[in-house]
């Protein structure tokens, strides 16, 4: 009986959004008061899909507007799907990807206005599943489809032993380098994860490049570090992991001794010293690598096209530096989840299954430059298939070099605390140990408030 209210609420949101960017901004601001509780209970563990669709189902889909071309591709996919279907009709609602997106989801969940199929940044899956916003989808996904997914996609979508989300693409993170510049100064170029530069080696390389006239040879995208957003956690938690540190203990019980432990302190001290020594571009814009100021950029897959356009034939991707325990990189991107209010899981799954077809996965991957989520789509990809220029990103995901951000409902508190700490340490020169102590206490306070997020639900 909740479906009419939910669909009506979604239509109201859609009508508001289509009036333009200003209306969208006002809507998001108005939703900031959501508590994200999802009713205070976990989603039911009963079967989401039973293999039947009764009559004609109309489902609503929320999709973020991210990389250029993503929204046009999604609109085209919806149109194609609707033309071929009689039982299921999809209504697409495009929402701006801003920090307020999560607040909008929380507010919609509290008021019962979530769509049937929700698009969200992967690490938030655990909080959404625990708080009751999502239904488990393992009853929907055939074994053949599950086996075709990259292991990183399956891992990202799993919480408490069940599958709650699936992405059609994953992310890649590494160092972009200018081979012509490095060869000119006699610097070796790593061939893969087994011979990544050490952090100490990279420090020496940066100093050599500075001597050759590159005043600030490393781009860390600091332009985006100052807002305390997700870039800081996605990009630089791998430095902690590589050093042997972590954001939280493996059982997700405490951050104390892990986030503020010796290994984590050591990793962030190295990053801080690079900035203090003037080896890092200050990040007033996003163009340090494009304009040639910095011949090394710590960056994700989404800049590959722009970088190669700026430096044709002179861009290579190498692993992140080894801070002591081997190179580690980030993973995880936007995922799909069936919400707890969806009236027919099979109808929603039919559309999601369509998006997971190899040609559709490839279409979205080519639109946003991300790693295709399925093995069959990878084989069709010129960028990520055998011999592809971005193959390293795929190999890191397959070989376990990539790690997911902490798979716990506490993740929102973890990323907020770490990201703010990173900005203070790297941009403001704050004490590494004291700042991480404060961040660890903030995370542990959130864990205590939620009784450690027991899997039986709040």
SVG drawing of the C-alpha trace seen along z (x, -y; Angstrom):
<svg xmlns="http://www.w3.org/2000/svg" viewBox="-2 -29 71 49">
<polyline fill="none" stroke="black" stroke-width="0.4" points="0.0,0.0 3.0,-2.3 3.7,-2.2 1.3,-5.0 2.7,-7.3 6.2,-6.5 5.6,-6.9 3.8,-10.2 6.7,-11.5 9.1,-10.6 7.1,-12.3 7.0,-15.4 10.8,-15.4 11.1,-14.8 8.8,-17.8 10.8,-20.0 14.2,-18.9 13.3,-19.4 12.8,-23.1 16.6,-23.5 19.7,-23.6 18.5,-26.3 15.4,-24.2 17.7,-21.1 19.9,-23.1 17.0,-24.3 15.5,-20.8 18.8,-19.4 19.2,-22.1 15.7,-21.4 16.5,-17.7 19.5,-18.2 17.6,-17.4 17.0,-13.7 18.2,-11.5 19.0,-8.5 17.4,-6.1 15.3,-4.3 12.8,-3.7 15.3,-2.4 15.3,1.2 17.3,3.3 15.7,4.4 13.8,7.7 15.8,10.8 13.0,12.5 13.3,13.1 13.4,10.0 12.9,11.8 10.6,14.8 10.8,15.0 7.3,13.5 6.1,10.1 2.4,9.5 0.8,7.4 2.5,4.2 5.0,2.6 6.2,-1.0 9.5,-1.5 11.3,-4.7 15.1,-5.0 17.3,-7.6 20.5,-8.3 23.3,-10.7 24.6,-13.1 28.3,-12.6 30.9,-12.3 30.1,-13.9 28.1,-11.5 26.8,-9.4 23.4,-10.9 22.9,-10.8 23.9,-7.2 21.5,-6.3 18.6,-8.1 19.3,-6.2 19.4,-2.9 16.1,-3.7 14.5,-4.5 15.8,-1.3 14.6,0.8 11.2,-0.7 10.8,-0.1 11.5,3.6 9.3,4.2 5.6,4.6 5.6,5.7 8.1,3.1 8.3,-0.6 11.1,-2.7 10.8,-6.4 14.3,-8.0 14.9,-10.8 18.3,-12.6 19.8,-14.1 22.9,-16.2 25.9,-14.4 26.8,-16.7 27.5,-16.1 23.8,-16.7 22.9,-13.6 23.3,-11.4 21.2,-13.9 18.5,-13.6 18.6,-9.8 18.4,-9.9 15.5,-12.4 13.6,-10.4 14.1,-7.2 12.7,-8.9 9.6,-10.0 9.0,-6.8 9.9,-8.5 12.8,-6.4 12.6,-5.1 12.5,-1.5 16.1,-1.4 18.7,-3.6 22.1,-4.8 24.6,-5.5 28.3,-5.7 29.5,-2.2 30.8,-2.6 27.5,-3.9 25.9,-0.5 26.7,0.9 25.0,-2.0 22.0,-1.8 21.7,2.0 22.0,1.8 19.5,-1.0 16.9,0.6 17.0,-1.4 17.9,1.6 16.7,5.1 19.2,8.0 19.4,9.0 21.1,12.3 17.7,14.0 17.6,11.9 21.0,12.5 21.6,15.7 24.8,17.6 25.9,16.9 25.6,13.2 27.3,13.3 30.3,15.2 30.7,12.7 31.1,9.8 34.6,8.6 35.6,9.8 35.8,6.2 32.2,5.6 31.0,8.7 33.0,7.7 31.9,4.1 28.2,5.2 28.4,7.6 27.4,6.9 26.7,9.4 27.1,12.3 24.5,11.1 24.6,9.2 22.9,5.8 24.3,3.9 25.8,4.3 27.7,1.7 28.0,1.7 31.5,0.2 34.4,-0.1 37.1,-2.6 40.8,-2.8 43.5,-4.7 47.2,-5.1 49.9,-7.5 49.8,-9.0 53.3,-9.8 54.9,-11.5 57.4,-8.8 59.3,-11.3 60.0,-13.5 61.0,-10.5 63.3,-9.0 65.0,-12.4 66.0,-12.5 67.0,-8.8 64.0,-7.6 62.8,-4.0 59.1,-3.5 57.5,-0.7 56.1,2.2 53.4,3.2 52.5,3.8 55.5,6.0 58.0,3.2 56.1,0.1 58.2,-2.8 58.8,-2.9 57.7,-6.1 61.3,-6.9 62.1,-6.3 59.3,-8.6 60.6,-11.3 64.0,-11.2 62.3,-11.3 60.3,-14.3 63.4,-16.1 65.2,-15.2 62.3,-16.5 62.4,-19.8 66.1,-20.2 65.2,-19.8 62.8,-22.7 59.5,-21.2 58.9,-23.4 56.1,-21.3 56.3,-17.9 53.5,-16.0 49.8,-16.6 47.6,-15.2 44.5,-17.0 44.6,-19.2 42.1,-21.4 39.5,-18.8 41.2,-18.0 40.2,-21.2 36.5,-20.4 36.9,-17.3 35.1,-15.2 35.4,-11.6 38.4,-12.2 40.6,-12.3 39.5,-8.9 39.4,-7.2 42.7,-8.4 44.8,-8.4 43.6,-5.6 45.7,-3.3 48.8,-5.1 47.8,-4.0 47.1,-0.4 50.3,-0.3 52.2,-1.3 50.5,1.4 48.0,-1.0 44.2,-1.3 41.2,-3.5 39.7,-1.1 40.4,2.4 39.5,5.4 36.5,6.2 35.2,2.6 35.2,2.2 37.6,-0.7 39.8,-3.2 42.1,-3.7 45.5,-2.2 44.8,-1.8 43.9,-5.2 46.3,-6.8 48.8,-3.9 52.5,-4.2 52.0,-3.0 49.2,-5.4 51.1,-8.3 54.2,-7.4 52.3,-7.3 50.6,-10.7 53.9,-12.2 55.4,-11.3 52.6,-13.0 52.8,-16.0 56.5,-16.3 56.0,-16.3 53.8,-19.3 56.0,-21.0 59.0,-20.5 57.1,-22.2 57.1,-19.0 53.3,-19.1 51.3,-21.4 49.1,-23.6 46.0,-22.5 44.4,-25.9 42.9,-24.2 42.8,-20.7 45.2,-21.4 48.7,-20.7 49.2,-17.6 47.3,-18.9 49.3,-22.1 52.6,-20.3 53.4,-21.8 53.4,-18.4 54.6,-15.3 53.2,-12.9 49.6,-12.9 48.0,-10.8 44.6,-10.3 41.7,-8.1 40.5,-6.7 38.2,-9.7 41.1,-11.9 42.7,-9.5 41.0,-10.9 41.8,-14.5 45.4,-13.7 46.0,-11.8 44.4,-14.5 46.8,-17.0 49.9,-14.8 49.3,-12.4 51.4,-9.3 53.1,-10.5 51.0,-9.2 51.5,-6.0 49.8,-4.6 51.9,-3.1 51.0,-1.8 50.7,-4.0 54.0,-4.0 54.8,-1.3 54.9,-2.8 56.4,0.4 53.9,3.3 53.5,3.3 51.5,1.1 47.7,0.8 45.1,-1.1 41.5,-2.1 38.4,-0.6 34.6,-1.0 32.3,-3.3 28.6,-3.9 26.3,-1.0 22.6,0.0 20.4,1.2 16.8,2.2 15.2,0.2 13.1,1.6 10.0,-0.1 10.2,1.4 6.9,3.3 8.3,5.8 11.9,6.9 11.7,8.9 10.6,5.9 13.4,3.8 15.9,6.7 14.7,7.0 16.0,3.4 19.2,4.0 19.8,7.2 19.5,5.2 22.1,2.7 24.5,5.6 24.4,6.9 27.9,6.7 27.0,4.2 25.3,1.9 28.1,2.2 30.6,1.3 28.4,-1.6 28.4,-3.2 32.2,-2.4 32.9,-4.2 30.8,-7.2 32.6,-7.7 36.0,-6.0 35.5,-3.6 36.4,0.1 33.7,2.4 32.1,4.4 31.8,7.7 34.4,10.0 32.4,10.3 32.3,6.5 36.1,6.3 36.7,8.5 34.9,6.0 36.8,3.0 39.7,1.4 40.9,-0.4 40.8,2.4 41.0,5.6 44.2,7.4 46.9,4.8 44.6,1.9 46.2,-1.4 44.3,-1.3 44.7,2.4 46.6,1.8 43.4,0.5 41.7,3.8 44.6,6.0 44.7,4.2 41.0,5.0 41.4,8.6 44.6,9.3 43.6,8.0 45.9,4.9 42.8,2.8 41.0,2.6 37.5,1.5 36.9,-1.3 35.8,0.1 32.7,2.3 30.8,1.2 27.7,-0.9 30.1,-3.3 31.7,-4.3 30.0,-7.7 31.6,-8.6 34.9,-7.1 35.2,-9.0 34.1,-12.3 36.7,-12.0 39.6,-10.9 38.9,-13.3 38.8,-16.3 42.0,-15.0 43.8,-14.6 43.0,-18.2 44.2,-19.5 47.5,-17.5 48.4,-18.0 47.0,-21.5 47.3,-23.1 50.4,-21.3 48.7,-20.1 50.3,-17.6 49.8,-14.2 49.5,-12.2 47.3,-14.6 45.0,-15.1 44.6,-11.4 44.0,-10.9 41.0,-13.3 39.7,-11.5 39.9,-8.1 38.0,-9.5 35.3,-10.8 34.9,-7.4 34.8,-5.5 32.2,-8.0 30.0,-7.1 30.5,-3.4 29.6,-3.8 26.5,-5.8 25.3,-2.9 26.4,-0.1 29.0,1.0 26.3,1.4 25.2,4.9 24.2,6.9 20.9,7.8 19.9,4.2 19.5,1.0"/>
</svg>
